[in-house]
Amino acid sequence: MLRRTYQPGRMRAVALVPGPPRAAHLDPDAPRAVLRWDGRCWKLVAVVADLAAAQDRMRPEHPGPEPW
């Protein structure tokens, strides 16, 4: 079923903390595993220090707001 839901190249960050998966905002300082969906399974891309670093890693090409 996941093969139909996710497009290859989709990325996600998973907190590396004990216990069940939780919402990202509950442990923003926890280390993260950045994963990429290849069409069959999730592949490890990187392990980063926190949520902000994971977001930067997943969307590096997104520029900030346009300067006025």
C-alpha positions as CSV (number, residue, x, y, z in Angstrom):
1,M,0.0,0.0,0.0
2,L,2.9,2.4,0.7
3,R,4.1,2.1,-2.9
4,R,0.9,3.8,-4.1
5,T,0.9,6.5,-1.4
6,Y,4.5,7.8,-1.5
7,Q,6.3,9.0,-4.6
8,P,10.0,8.1,-4.9
9,G,12.2,10.8,-3.6
10,R,9.8,11.8,-0.7
11,M,11.7,12.4,2.5
12,R,10.9,12.3,6.2
13,A,12.7,12.7,9.5
14,V,12.3,10.3,12.4
15,A,13.3,11.2,15.9
16,L,15.8,8.9,17.5
17,V,14.3,8.6,20.9
18,P,12.9,5.6,22.8
19,G,9.2,4.8,22.7
20,P,6.6,5.1,20.0
21,P,6.8,7.7,17.2
22,R,5.7,11.1,18.3
23,A,4.9,14.4,16.7
24,A,8.0,16.4,15.6
25,H,7.3,19.4,17.8
26,L,7.4,17.3,21.0
27,D,11.2,16.6,20.8
28,P,12.6,19.3,18.6
29,D,16.1,18.9,20.1
30,A,16.3,15.1,19.6
31,P,18.6,13.7,16.9
32,R,16.9,12.7,13.7
33,A,17.3,10.1,11.0
34,V,16.5,11.6,7.6
35,L,15.0,8.9,5.3
36,R,14.2,8.9,1.6
37,W,11.5,6.7,-0.1
38,D,13.0,4.9,-3.1
39,G,9.7,3.3,-4.3
40,R,10.1,0.1,-2.3
41,C,11.5,1.1,1.1
42,W,12.8,4.0,3.2
43,K,16.6,4.5,2.9
44,L,18.8,6.3,5.4
45,V,20.1,9.5,4.0
46,A,21.7,11.1,7.1
47,V,21.6,11.4,10.9
48,V,21.4,15.0,12.0
49,A,21.4,16.8,15.4
50,D,17.9,18.2,15.6
51,L,14.6,19.0,13.9
52,A,15.9,22.2,12.3
53,A,18.9,20.4,10.8
54,A,16.6,17.7,9.5
55,Q,14.3,20.3,7.8
56,D,17.3,22.0,6.2
57,R,18.6,18.6,4.9
58,M,15.2,17.7,3.5
59,R,14.5,21.1,1.8
60,P,17.9,22.7,1.1
61,E,16.7,24.4,-2.1
62,H,13.9,26.3,-0.4
63,P,15.0,30.0,-0.2
64,G,13.7,32.1,2.6
65,P,11.2,34.9,2.1
66,E,11.9,37.3,-0.7
67,P,13.8,40.4,0.6
68,W,12.0,43.7,0.3
